[in-house]
Structure formats: C-alpha cells, structure tokens
Amino acid sequence: MLQTARLLAYSAFHVRYFALRKLRTPLLSRAVVNDLLERFTNQVEGLSYGLSIRKILHTGHVQDSTFFCSELAAEAYKALGIISSSSSDFWPGSFSPGDFVDAELSRHGASLSPEIIIDCKVLEVATATKS
C-alpha cells in the first residue's frame, strides 16, 4: 500500500501517466539480482535527490552524494554489472524503447520489456475507499 500512496502523491503533483519497463537479466539468477540490489540499496539509502548544473554539463562520472531519478536507476544497473557507462550519462528519456539504455543493456545480455503504461487516475479510483 505504501508504494500505491507514493505513486498517488507523485501523480497529484507531477504526471498522470507512468511508463514501466521490467528488467530482464537472463544471465543473472533472481537471487543474485536481489542480493546485488539489496547491497546497492543499503549503500544509497538516505542520499538526497539532486540535479546540479555540474551534473548536466559534465559527461562521465561526477563525484556527488546525490542522485536524480534516472541516474539512480542507472547506478542500480551498474551495481548489477549490466551497464558500463557513467550513471550521470543517463536521462529519463534514455530509458525509452530503442534508446541508450536498450543498447547498453543488450551489450551485457540484459533487456527491458516493452512499456507498460500506468494511468495514475485509474489507480486513484481503484484504491479509493469510502469514508
């Protein structure tokens, strides 16, 4: 339920639709993926959201203790060993079908599913309760 509340809060202020793509890692077992992602989560938990001019203008690694959304996702993929580019090179559009992430993942035996569109207004109605 907490994830649903977060999606609803985000959609109220930012967007109505989300596009999700499931990560496929046939060369890694589910247990290995879970272990690596748990280690990664423990390392980054508590870090702040951050997007600076330095990150925007700099290509390659920027030493920083913050992440912006797509950078965090890319850093998680790096923790899995399925991308090699700097996580600061990734932008939200990089995760669109046929874009940078797809090419990077395919070089490492991984892929993303087609987009699944989530309509947050439908989600809101589906989780509504009578008060």
C-alpha positions in Angstrom: 0.0 0.0 0.0 2.9 2.4 0.7 4.0 2.1 -3.0 0.5 3.0 -4.1 0.4 6.0 -1.8 3.8 7.2 -3.3 2.5 6.8 -6.8 -0.6 8.8 -6.0 1.3 11.6 -4.3 3.7 11.8 -7.2 0.9 11.8 -9.8 -1.0 14.6 -7.9 1.9 17.0 -8.4 3.8 15.8 -11.4 2.3 13.5 -14.0 -0.8 11.5 -14.8 0.9 8.6 -16.5 4.0 6.4 -15.8 5.7 4.1 -18.2 7.2 1.0 -16.6 9.6 -1.5 -18.2 10.6 -4.7 -16.5 14.3 -5.5 -16.3 15.2 -8.9 -17.8 18.5 -10.4 -16.8 18.7 -14.0 -18.1 22.4 -14.2 -17.2 21.8 -13.5 -13.6 19.6 -15.5 -11.2 16.8 -13.8 -9.3 18.8 -14.5 -6.0 21.9 -12.8 -7.4 19.9 -9.8 -8.6 18.1 -9.5 -5.3 21.4 -9.7 -3.4 23.2 -7.1 -5.5 20.2 -4.7 -5.4 20.0 -5.1 -1.6 23.6 -4.2 -1.3 23.2 -1.2 -3.6 20.1 -0.1 -1.7 22.0 -0.2 1.6 24.7 2.0 0.1 22.4 4.7 -1.3 19.7 4.7 1.3 19.3 8.1 2.8 21.0 10.0 0.0 19.2 13.1 -1.3 17.7 13.8 -4.7 19.9 16.2 -6.6 20.4 17.6 -10.0 23.0 20.3 -10.4 24.4 22.3 -13.4 27.6 20.4 -12.9 25.9 17.1 -13.5 24.0 18.5 -16.5 27.2 19.9 -18.2 29.6 17.2 -17.2 29.8 13.9 -19.1 31.3 11.0 -17.3 31.5 10.4 -13.5 30.7 13.3 -11.2 31.7 12.8 -7.6 28.5 13.6 -5.7 26.4 12.2 -2.9 23.0 12.8 -4.6 21.1 11.1 -7.4 18.4 12.2 -9.8 15.8 9.7 -10.9 17.4 8.2 -14.0 20.9 8.4 -12.5 19.7 6.3 -9.6 18.2 3.6 -11.9 21.4 3.6 -14.0 23.6 3.3 -10.9 21.5 0.3 -9.8 22.1 -1.3 -13.2 25.8 -0.7 -12.7 25.6 -2.5 -9.4 24.2 -5.5 -11.3 27.0 -5.2 -13.9 24.7 -4.7 -16.8 25.8 -1.3 -17.9 29.2 0.2 -18.0 28.6 3.9 -18.9 28.6 6.5 -16.2 25.3 6.7 -14.4 25.3 10.5 -14.9 25.1 10.0 -18.7 21.5 8.6 -18.3 18.5 10.8 -18.5 14.8 9.8 -18.2 14.5 9.6 -22.0 17.4 7.2 -22.1 15.1 4.5 -20.8 12.6 4.9 -23.7 12.3 1.9 -26.0 15.2 1.9 -28.6 17.2 4.5 -26.7 20.6 4.5 -24.9 19.7 2.1 -22.1 18.4 -0.6 -24.5 21.7 -0.6 -26.4 23.8 -0.6 -23.2 21.8 -3.4 -21.7 22.0 -5.6 -24.8 25.8 -5.5 -24.7 25.6 -7.1 -21.3 22.9 -9.7 -22.0 20.1 -7.9 -20.4 17.0 -6.1 -21.7 13.9 -4.1 -20.8 10.3 -5.2 -21.5 8.0 -3.1 -23.7 6.5 -0.1 -21.9 3.6 -0.7 -19.6 1.6 2.5 -19.2 0.1 3.2 -15.7 -2.7 5.7 -15.6 -2.5 7.2 -12.1 -6.1 8.5 -12.2 -7.3 4.9 -12.7 -5.0 3.8 -9.9 -6.5 6.5 -7.7 -10.1 5.3 -8.3 -9.0 1.7 -7.9 -7.6 2.4 -4.4 -10.4 4.8 -3.2 -12.2 3.9 0.0 -15.5 5.0 1.3 -15.1 7.4 4.2 
